[in-house]
Amino acid sequence: MDTGWIFVCIFQILVAMGVFAALAYAARYIANNGRLINRFKKSRLSNPLEYFPSEAVFLLKQVFYLAVIMVIIIICLYLTFDWNEGFYFIYLLDIVVSIYLALKMDKGSRKDKVLLFLLIPFGSITALLFGEGIVVLLDLTHIIGYLYFIKVYFRKFVDYTENNGLGITIILLFAIILISFLFTILVENVSPMDSMTMVSNAFTSNSFDASGKNIIGKLNSLVLAWSGFILSGVGTATLAVSIVNNYVDRQFSEMKEFVKKKKEEE
């Protein structure tokens, strides 16, 4: 057996663990920086209530849990299959999502420490640093860790929905999009990002083409499609509520004036 190959593997694993630990520490430092966080929270630009009514904010958090699950599924598909498309972006996305999940989880028990190890994106870090990582087997363990967090975030979605008395219609929408997303990959023989843009375009408009020539362009297409869909939906609902409130206020004022006149006549 070539001992040099073994030493290279060990070196890449140690470097990946060190880089991940450093990035996680930096992210935790930023998240725990009280002055920075308070400034961010006090900013009107970061306040969702400046853009949406309070009822819609609850729904957006409900959507967030499902969005995290979808992003994890896309990353797992790219790590499993060889789609020659924008891998550097997927590597960066893999690292960012892994750090986010690591910061959100507990680390007290032995199980938590094992999950933390599974979250380390060895393949993505070594591919970015060394051009082509050779720790391929650890990608499988990383995917196993991701599958666990899919279950965790679905449980969070269910708990949040039940605790806030929200409907579960959105899970039907999510199921339709997920099935269409996987079906399009198989039938059209396209990458996950192409499939997502095609499904998003079909769902939010009348097109069924993949928008954008590279992965950044396709991501921009996704953001525009879903942002427009959410904003238009919330805007329509807000307008309807405003019309109903104005009508009720006008009827109440007229009733108040009528009662006042009756009292004056008596």
Residue pairs with C-beta under 8 A, 6 or more apart in sequence:
5 134
8 134
9 134
9 135
12 122
12 126
12 130
12 133
12 134
12 135
13 122
13 135
13 138
15 125
15 126
15 129
16 120
16 121
16 122
16 125
16 126
16 129
16 133
16 135
17 120
19 125
19 129
20 95
20 98
20 99
20 120
20 121
20 125
23 95
23 99
24 99
24 102
24 103
27 99
27 100
27 103
28 103
30 36
31 37
31 103
40 46
41 47
44 50
48 57
48 60
49 57
52 60
52 234
52 238
53 234
53 237
53 238
53 241
56 234
56 237
56 238
58 164
58 166
59 166
59 170
60 230
61 160
62 157
62 160
62 161
62 164
62 166
62 170
63 170
65 153
65 154
65 156
65 157
65 160
66 157
66 170
66 171
66 174
68 97
68 153
69 150
69 153
69 154
69 157
70 174
70 177
70 178
70 181
71 93
71 97
72 97
72 146
72 149
72 150
72 153
73 150
73 178
74 192
74 193
74 196
75 90
75 93
75 94
75 97
75 146
76 143
76 146
76 147
77 83
77 185
77 192
78 87
78 90
78 191
78 192
79 90
79 94
79 123
79 139
79 142
79 143
80 143
83 191
83 192
85 191
85 193
85 194
85 214
85 215
86 193
86 214
86 215
86 216
87 127
88 128
89 215
89 216
89 219
90 124
90 215
91 121
91 123
91 124
91 125
91 127
91 128
92 124
92 128
94 121
94 123
94 124
95 121
95 124
95 125
95 128
98 119
98 120
98 121
98 142
101 119
101 149
102 116
102 119
105 112
105 115
105 116
106 112
107 113
107 116
115 145
115 148
117 141
118 141
118 142
118 144
118 145
118 148
119 142
119 145
119 149
120 138
120 142
121 142
122 133
122 135
122 138
122 139
122 142
123 133
123 135
123 136
123 138
123 139
123 142
124 133
125 133
126 132
126 133
126 134
126 135
127 133
157 171
160 166
161 167
161 168
177 199
177 203
180 199
180 202
180 203
181 192
181 195
181 196
181 199
182 195
184 190
184 195
184 198
184 199
185 191
185 192
185 195
188 194
188 195
188 198
190 198
190 210
193 210
193 215
193 218
193 219
194 210
194 218
195 210
196 218
196 222
197 210
197 211
197 212
197 218
197 221
197 222
197 225
198 208
198 209
198 210
200 221
200 222
200 225
200 226
201 207
201 208
201 209
201 210
201 211
201 221
201 225
202 208
203 225
203 229
204 225
204 226
204 228
204 229
205 225
210 218
211 217
211 218
211 221
211 225
212 218
212 219
212 220
212 221
